[in-house]
Amino acid sequence: MFAALGDPTRLQLVSRLCVRGPLSISNLSEGSNVTRQAITKHLHALADAGLVRDNRRGRERIWELEPKRLDKARHWLDQISEQWDAAIDRLRAFVEEES
């Protein structure tokens, strides 16, 4: 999941879907220097990671976020952040003891 989000183009796609809601590939490629084929490839990578899903509406595929998977990623990042905060607090306490 984090590898999929590590790509700047994929992160941009997730951001656009967060802001604008479900979108077609045409809408997602508007104003981008990335081809529709490349957008499709990136969306499939995000789908393989469980971050987006598509639904067919007529002839178009509409892509949307998979919020449960993003919530899980946010939870993991919050846990890592708490661990880092605790480590920094221990380091700070150690340095202050030595001073």
FIMIFI-441368 format. One line per field, with one value per atom (N, C-alpha, C, O, CB): residue in three letters; x, y, z; atom name; residue number from 1. Coordinates in steps of 0.02 Angstrom, whole numbers, plus 50000, padded with zeros to 5 digits. Glycine has a CB too. Example, Ala and Ser with C-alpha at 12.3 -4.5 7.8 and 13.67 -1.06 7.14 Angstrom:
residu: (Ala Ala Ala Ala Ala Ser Ser Ser Ser Ser)
px: (50660 50615 50660 50712 50565 50642 50684 50645 50670 50704)
py: (49716 49775 49835 49834 49776 49888 49947 50002 50057 49970)
pz: (50390 50390 50390 50423 50452 50354 50357 50394 50402 50286)
atome: (N CA C O CB N CA C O CB)
num: (1 1 1 1 1 2 2 2 2 2)
END
This chain:
residu: (Met Met Met Met Met Phe Phe Phe Phe Phe Ala Ala Ala Ala Ala Ala Ala Ala Ala Ala Leu Leu Leu Leu Leu Gly Gly Gly Gly Gly Asp Asp Asp Asp Asp Pro Pro Pro Pro Pro Thr Thr Thr Thr Thr Arg Arg Arg Arg Arg Leu Leu Leu Leu Leu Gln Gln Gln Gln Gln Leu Leu Leu Leu Leu Val Val Val Val Val Ser Ser Ser Ser Ser Arg Arg Arg Arg Arg Leu Leu Leu Leu Leu Cys Cys Cys Cys Cys Val Val Val Val Val Arg Arg Arg Arg Arg Gly Gly Gly Gly Gly Pro Pro Pro Pro Pro Leu Leu Leu Leu Leu Ser Ser Ser Ser Ser Ile Ile Ile Ile Ile Ser Ser Ser Ser Ser Asn Asn Asn Asn Asn Leu Leu Leu Leu Leu Ser Ser Ser Ser Ser Glu Glu Glu Glu Glu Gly Gly Gly Gly Gly Ser Ser Ser Ser Ser Asn Asn Asn Asn Asn Val Val Val Val Val Thr Thr Thr Thr Thr Arg Arg Arg Arg Arg Gln Gln Gln Gln Gln Ala Ala Ala Ala Ala Ile Ile Ile Ile Ile Thr Thr Thr Thr Thr Lys Lys Lys Lys Lys His His His His His Leu Leu Leu Leu Leu His His His His His Ala Ala Ala Ala Ala Leu Leu Leu Leu Leu Ala Ala Ala Ala Ala Asp Asp Asp Asp Asp Ala Ala Ala Ala Ala Gly Gly Gly Gly Gly Leu Leu Leu Leu Leu Val Val Val Val Val Arg Arg Arg Arg Arg Asp Asp Asp Asp Asp Asn Asn Asn Asn Asn Arg Arg Arg Arg Arg Arg Arg Arg Arg Arg Gly Gly Gly Gly Gly Arg Arg Arg Arg Arg Glu Glu Glu Glu Glu Arg Arg Arg Arg Arg Ile Ile Ile Ile Ile Trp Trp Trp Trp Trp Glu Glu Glu Glu Glu Leu Leu Leu Leu Leu Glu Glu Glu Glu Glu Pro Pro Pro Pro Pro Lys Lys Lys Lys Lys Arg Arg Arg Arg Arg Leu Leu Leu Leu Leu Asp Asp Asp Asp Asp Lys Lys Lys Lys Lys Ala Ala Ala Ala Ala Arg Arg Arg Arg Arg His His His His His Trp Trp Trp Trp Trp Leu Leu Leu Leu Leu Asp Asp Asp Asp Asp Gln Gln Gln Gln Gln Ile Ile Ile Ile Ile Ser Ser Ser Ser Ser Glu Glu Glu Glu Glu Gln Gln Gln Gln Gln Trp Trp Trp Trp Trp Asp Asp Asp Asp Asp Ala Ala Ala Ala Ala Ala Ala Ala Ala Ala Ile Ile Ile Ile Ile Asp Asp Asp Asp Asp Arg Arg Arg Arg Arg Leu Leu Leu Leu Leu Arg Arg Arg Arg Arg Ala Ala Ala Ala Ala Phe Phe Phe Phe Phe Val Val Val Val Val Glu Glu Glu Glu Glu Glu Glu Glu Glu Glu Glu Glu Glu Glu Glu Ser Ser Ser Ser Ser)
px: (50041 50000 50043 50032 49953 50094 50136 50180 50196 50179 50198 50237 50194 50219 50261 50130 50085 50078 50076 50016 50074 50067 50132 50133 50040 50188 50253 50267 50313 50306 50228 50237 50200 50141 50210 50233 50202 50138 50091 50251 50137 50078 50019 49963 50092 50032 49979 49953 49893 50004 49999 49979 49936 49887 50041 49953 49913 49843 49793 49948 49839 49773 49731 49671 49782 49761 49724 49701 49644 49769 49744 49726 49667 49620 49786 49669 49613 49548 49495 49629 49552 49492 49466 49406 49506 49511 49491 49453 49401 49552 49478 49449 49386 49336 49500 49388 49333 49285 49233 49362 49301 49257 49269 49318 49184 49224 49233 49240 49203 49173 49288 49302 49319 49341 49361 49308 49327 49401 49432 49284 49429 49499 49508 49558 49522 49458 49462 49468 49509 49400 49426 49428 49494 49522 49370 49518 49580 49641 49691 49590 49637 49695 49692 49742 49698 49637 49632 49684 49694 49561 49718 49768 49831 49872 49739 49840 49899 49943 49919 49878 50007 50053 50060 50100 50122 50019 50021 49967 49911 50012 49984 49935 49880 49888 49971 49825 49769 49790 49768 49708 49832 49856 49897 49892 49897 49939 49980 49936 49948 50034 49886 49838 49805 49798 49785 49784 49752 49798 49777 49730 49860 49910 49918 49920 49978 49923 49930 49868 49873 49944 49809 49747 49744 49720 49686 49767 49768 49816 49802 49786 49873 49920 49888 49896 49985 49851 49816 49761 49749 49787 49727 49674 49704 49675 49635 49761 49794 49814 49816 49856 49828 49845 49783 49788 49890 49724 49662 49643 49602 49666 49673 49662 49606 49577 49725 49592 49538 49500 49524 49566 49441 49402 49366 49358 49350 49346 49311 49243 49231 49353 49199 49131 49117 49136 49077 49085 49069 49002 48952 49066 49004 48944 48940 48975 48944 48897 48894 48959 48982 48879 48990 49054 49114 49170 49058 49103 49159 49169 49123 49148 49230 49245 49254 49292 49310 49219 49224 49264 49249 49153 49316 49362 49346 49332 49435 49349 49338 49384 49410 49264 49393 49436 49403 49342 49451 49445 49424 49439 49494 49461 49390 49404 49428 49468 49343 49404 49426 49501 49534 49388 49527 49598 49639 49692 49614 49614 49649 49647 49695 49619 49591 49586 49637 49666 49515 49647 49696 49766 49807 49692 49781 49846 49855 49909 49854 49804 49807 49820 49859 49743 49787 49797 49869 49899 49749 49897 49967 50014 50060 49985 50002 50045 50038 50088 50027 49979 49970 50009 50040 49896 50009 50047 50122 50157 50032 50146 50217 50235 50287 50234 50192 50203 50207 50251 50148 50163 50164 50229 50258 50104 50252 50315 50374 50418 50326 50375 50429 50426 50478 50424 50366 50360 50386 50420 50286 50370 50394 50470 50503 50362 50498 50571 50605 50657 50591 50577 50605 50601 50647 50569 50545 50538 50590 50618 50467 50602 50654 50723 50762 50654 50737 50802 50810 50863 50809 50757 50759 50772 50813 50693 50738 50747 50818 50848 50697 50846 50914 50964 51009 50930 50956 51001 50997 51048 50985 50938 50930 50960 50986 50856 50957 50988 51064 51095 50970 51092 51164 51191 51251 51184 51149 51171 51185 51204 51121)
py: (49941 50000 50063 50109 50000 50065 50124 50130 50186 50122 50075 50078 50109 50148 50006 50091 50121 50196 50234 50087 50217 50288 50326 50388 50297 50290 50322 50353 50393 50272 50335 50363 50430 50434 50314 50484 50550 50554 50588 50600 50519 50520 50486 50511 50487 50430 50395 50435 50437 50326 50467 50509 50566 50585 50535 50594 50648 50623 50658 50675 50562 50534 50525 50541 50467 50499 50490 50557 50564 50455 50607 50674 50702 50730 50721 50694 50719 50683 50714 50710 50618 50580 50601 50601 50505 50619 50643 50709 50719 50652 50753 50820 50819 50850 50867 50785 50790 50731 50734 50798 50679 50621 50575 50584 50642 50528 50481 50516 50563 50432 50492 50524 50471 50416 50574 50490 50447 50458 50506 50462 50415 50423 50488 50522 50363 50505 50569 50628 50672 50578 50628 50682 50681 50734 50677 50622 50617 50639 50662 50546 50633 50651 50725 50750 50607 50759 50829 50871 50864 50857 50914 50958 50924 50953 50994 50862 50823 50812 50810 50756 50805 50789 50714 50690 50819 50676 50603 50579 50604 50572 50531 50504 50466 50444 50459 50458 50419 50347 50316 50422 50320 50252 50246 50197 50230 50296 50295 50303 50271 50350 50347 50355 50289 50269 50410 50254 50189 50140 50105 50160 50138 50093 50110 50065 50098 50174 50195 50177 50156 50270 50187 50169 50095 50074 50191 50054 49982 49963 49918 49944 49998 49986 50005 49970 50026 50061 50082 50032 50018 50153 50007 49957 49892 49862 49943 49871 49811 49818 49769 49795 49880 49894 49903 49913 49956 49901 49908 49980 49991 49869 50028 50098 50131 50180 50136 50104 50130 50071 50014 50177 50086 50036 50071 50132 50000 50032 50061 50029 49972 50053 50068 50045 50068 50123 50073 50026 50043 50081 50058 49979 50139 50178 50189 50231 50247 50151 50155 50130 50074 50226 50173 50155 50176 50159 50186 50212 50237 50197 50166 50311 50198 50172 50232 50278 50126 50230 50284 50257 50204 50308 50294 50273 50311 50371 50284 50275 50307 50277 50222 50300 50314 50290 50233 50225 50347 50192 50139 50163 50152 50069 50196 50230 50184 50206 50266 50122 50078 50065 50065 50011 50056 50043 50105 50100 50021 50164 50226 50238 50263 50286 50220 50226 50181 50199 50209 50122 50075 50105 50100 50006 50135 50167 50224 50231 50192 50264 50320 50293 50322 50362 50238 50208 50186 50198 50149 50153 50130 50190 50188 50090 50242 50302 50335 50361 50351 50336 50364 50323 50352 50365 50258 50215 50228 50234 50142 50233 50247 50315 50323 50244 50364 50431 50430 50462 50479 50393 50387 50355 50375 50347 50304 50271 50319 50320 50208 50358 50407 50460 50480 50440 50483 50533 50506 50541 50555 50443 50411 50405 50417 50342 50387 50380 50448 50452 50350 50500 50567 50589 50620 50618 50574 50592 50556 50586 50575 50492 50454 50484 50491 50379 50502 50532 50599 50614 50541 50639 50704 50696 50731 50742 50648 50635 50612 50633 50581 50570 50545 50602 50608 50492 50646 50702 50750 50776 50738 50762 50808 50780 50818 50824 50713 50682 50689 50701 50608 50683 50686 50757 50766 50657 50806 50876 50901 50958 50920)
pz: (50000 50000 50000 49961 50060 50044 50047 49985 49965 50110 49955 49893 49838 49798 49872 49836 49786 49797 49749 49789 49860 49875 49868 49867 49945 49864 49858 49791 49784 49874 49741 49675 49671 49689 49620 49649 49648 49605 49624 49622 49549 49506 49542 49539 49439 49574 49609 49668 49682 49633 49703 49759 49735 49768 49796 49678 49647 49629 49640 49584 49603 49586 49648 49648 49550 49701 49765 49790 49814 49818 49786 49808 49769 49798 49802 49703 49662 49678 49679 49587 49690 49708 49777 49790 49707 49822 49888 49882 49915 49935 49841 49835 49792 49810 49805 49736 49687 49687 49654 49619 49724 49725 49665 49630 49726 49653 49598 49531 49515 49595 49491 49426 49373 49389 49433 49312 49255 49241 49266 49192 49200 49180 49141 49149 49136 49101 49064 49112 49102 49019 49164 49213 49252 49267 49261 49268 49306 49265 49294 49330 49200 49158 49136 49109 49097 49147 49128 49165 49225 49144 49127 49156 49179 49214 49214 49158 49178 49117 49061 49209 49129 49075 49066 49026 49090 49103 49101 49053 49054 49172 49011 48963 48998 49055 48911 48963 48991 49003 49052 48944 48959 48968 49032 49069 48907 49045 49106 49167 49219 49103 49163 49218 49234 49292 49201 49181 49190 49225 49271 49122 49204 49235 49309 49351 49199 49325 49395 49436 49493 49399 49407 49442 49456 49509 49401 49410 49421 49477 49517 49357 49481 49536 49603 49653 49526 49604 49665 49683 49741 49656 49632 49644 49671 49716 49579 49644 49669 49742 49779 49626 49763 49833 49876 49936 49837 49844 49882 49899 49944 49944 49865 49881 49841 49863 49872 49782 49739 49710 49709 49683 49685 49649 49591 49591 49697 49543 49486 49477 49496 49421 49449 49432 49361 49341 49482 49324 49255 49253 49281 49210 49220 49207 49132 49104 49247 49102 49029 48999 49013 49005 48958 48926 48967 48950 48858 49021 49061 49125 49151 49079 49148 49214 49260 49246 49213 49316 49365 49424 49452 49388 49442 49495 49558 49557 49474 49615 49679 49731 49723 49701 49785 49839 49876 49878 49888 49906 49950 50021 50046 49934 50054 50117 50174 50215 50140 50177 50231 50228 50280 50228 50169 50161 50179 50210 50088 50160 50178 50253 50282 50141 50284 50357 50392 50442 50381 50364 50392 50386 50432 50357 50328 50319 50368 50398 50246 50377 50425 50495 50533 50423 50513 50580 50589 50641 50590 50538 50542 50549 50590 50479 50511 50515 50583 50610 50459 50611 50678 50730 50775 50698 50723 50769 50763 50813 50756 50702 50691 50720 50750 50616 50710 50737 50813 50842 50715 50845 50918 50941 50992 50943 50906 50924 50917 50960 50880 50864 50855 50910 50936 50786 50926 50980 51046 51083 50987 51061 51122 51121 51172 51132 51064 51059 51068 51101 50991 51039 51047 51120 51146 51001 51153 51224 51266 51311 51249 51252 51289 51276 51323 51269 51215 51198 51234 51262 51122 51233 51266 51341 51370 51254 51372 51444 51458 51507 51468 51414 51423 51419 51460 51371 51368 51358 51417 51440 51292 51441 51497 51562 51602 51508 51571 51629 51627 51678 51632 51567 51559 51565 51576 51492 51558 51559 51628 51637 51526)
atome: (N CA C O CB N CA C O CB N CA C O CB N CA C O CB N CA C O CB N CA C O CB N CA C O CB N CA C O CB N CA C O CB N CA C O CB N CA C O CB N CA C O CB N CA C O CB N CA C O CB N CA C O CB N CA C O CB N CA C O CB N CA C O CB N CA C O CB N CA C O CB N CA C O CB N CA C O CB N CA C O CB N CA C O CB N CA C O CB N CA C O CB N CA C O CB N CA C O CB N CA C O CB N CA C O CB N CA C O CB N CA C O CB N CA C O CB N CA C O CB N CA C O CB N CA C O CB N CA C O CB N CA C O CB N CA C O CB N CA C O CB N CA C O CB N CA C O CB N CA C O CB N CA C O CB N CA C O CB N CA C O CB N CA C O CB N CA C O CB N CA C O CB N CA C O CB N CA C O CB N CA C O CB N CA C O CB N CA C O CB N CA C O CB N CA C O CB N CA C O CB N CA C O CB N CA C O CB N CA C O CB N CA C O CB N CA C O CB N CA C O CB N CA C O CB N CA C O CB N CA C O CB N CA C O CB N CA C O CB N CA C O CB N CA C O CB N CA C O CB N CA C O CB N CA C O CB N CA C O CB N CA C O CB N CA C O CB N CA C O CB N CA C O CB N CA C O CB N CA C O CB N CA C O CB N CA C O CB N CA C O CB N CA C O CB N CA C O CB N CA C O CB N CA C O CB N CA C O CB N CA C O CB N CA C O CB N CA C O CB N CA C O CB N CA C O CB N CA C O CB N CA C O CB N CA C O CB N CA C O CB N CA C O CB N CA C O CB)
num: (1 1 1 1 1 2 2 2 2 2 3 3 3 3 3 4 4 4 4 4 5 5 5 5 5 6 6 6 6 6 7 7 7 7 7 8 8 8 8 8 9 9 9 9 9 10 10 10 10 10 11 11 11 11 11 12 12 12 12 12 13 13 13 13 13 14 14 14 14 14 15 15 15 15 15 16 16 16 16 16 17 17 17 17 17 18 18 18 18 18 19 19 19 19 19 20 20 20 20 20 21 21 21 21 21 22 22 22 22 22 23 23 23 23 23 24 24 24 24 24 25 25 25 25 25 26 26 26 26 26 27 27 27 27 27 28 28 28 28 28 29 29 29 29 29 30 30 30 30 30 31 31 31 31 31 32 32 32 32 32 33 33 33 33 33 34 34 34 34 34 35 35 35 35 35 36 36 36 36 36 37 37 37 37 37 38 38 38 38 38 39 39 39 39 39 40 40 40 40 40 41 41 41 41 41 42 42 42 42 42 43 43 43 43 43 44 44 44 44 44 45 45 45 45 45 46 46 46 46 46 47 47 47 47 47 48 48 48 48 48 49 49 49 49 49 50 50 50 50 50 51 51 51 51 51 52 52 52 52 52 53 53 53 53 53 54 54 54 54 54 55 55 55 55 55 56 56 56 56 56 57 57 57 57 57 58 58 58 58 58 59 59 59 59 59 60 60 60 60 60 61 61 61 61 61 62 62 62 62 62 63 63 63 63 63 64 64 64 64 64 65 65 65 65 65 66 66 66 66 66 67 67 67 67 67 68 68 68 68 68 69 69 69 69 69 70 70 70 70 70 71 71 71 71 71 72 72 72 72 72 73 73 73 73 73 74 74 74 74 74 75 75 75 75 75 76 76 76 76 76 77 77 77 77 77 78 78 78 78 78 79 79 79 79 79 80 80 80 80 80 81 81 81 81 81 82 82 82 82 82 83 83 83 83 83 84 84 84 84 84 85 85 85 85 85 86 86 86 86 86 87 87 87 87 87 88 88 88 88 88 89 89 89 89 89 90 90 90 90 90 91 91 91 91 91 92 92 92 92 92 93 93 93 93 93 94 94 94 94 94 95 95 95 95 95 96 96 96 96 96 97 97 97 97 97 98 98 98 98 98 99 99 99 99 99)
END
